[in-house]
């Protein structure tokens, strides 16, 4: 099966790309392909960092090295990996909020403290912590390429929509606070307290949040600097999920750079006598789905990666995946 434009050709024709994202359903090999892409670019002399936004995925597992919560760890020359501890980041953020409240108001009211503690249990907090780490990494300017292993598309859509949702929320808060400030100024003058300065600090914080959200929102839609590849395997449900995901991304005006077909059994095995019947049936079924993939996504296919004879983990196998993905095998 041939590809229209390979991932290597795509990146060559988009020389200003800095951010490369891999999306798709869980368990399809996004982390492996993210690691392989990061390795290949680093082998070409580029300084690269790979970061997983999926709490279920594990760069620690893929690289066979404990990097969880250890910051940006150098895996190989020019290749760094980052796997955040979202729980610790949430705890640090809660403490930061406490200190800001104490600095502005002298103490943390009990009802506010209760809210801060309970906020850690909110489903969106882990995603917010991941989102913040992603922005922090991208705005550092420390790398030539930033590779992101995105969470499954259901979470990714919510993740991507977070910027629009929070931006609208921040706008509303800013508007409300500005109106309240008009009354607050009078109260501050009458009471002799510096209410206006405190309001300014809050507005500054909200504007800072909004600027970070706008950065990600613009990055996701910027085809010049961002490449977004979707990963699927030759099975019915991943094909249907990919079709649905592409429709959802289009609603967010997020362009897709291409799809990568992963975990494809070599068709040559059908001709070998010692191959078990169940495996031959699996290969035949995959080939049927490959025809569907060609029909549905033909122009978007950027690569086909085979099923390897061992798990694609560690610095012995990741380079092999990279060679196949970038046409050097």
Secondary structure, 3 states (H helix, E strand, C coil): CCCCCCHHHHHHHCCCCCEEEEECCCCCCHHHHHHHHHHHHHHCCCCEEEEECCCCCCHHHHHCCCCECCCCEEEECCEEEEECCHHHHHHHHHHHHHHHHHHHHCCCCHHHHHHHHHHCCCHHHHHHHHHHHHHHHHCCCCCCEEEEECCCHHHHHHHHHHHHHHHHHHHHHHHHHHHHHHHHHHHHHHHCCCHHHHHHHHHHHHHHHHHHHHHHHHHHHCCCCEEEEEEEECCHHHHHHHHHHHHHHHHCCCCCCEEEEEEECCHHHHHCCCCCHHHHHHHHHHHHHHHHHHHHHHHHEEEEEECCCCCCCHHHHHHHHHHHHCCCC
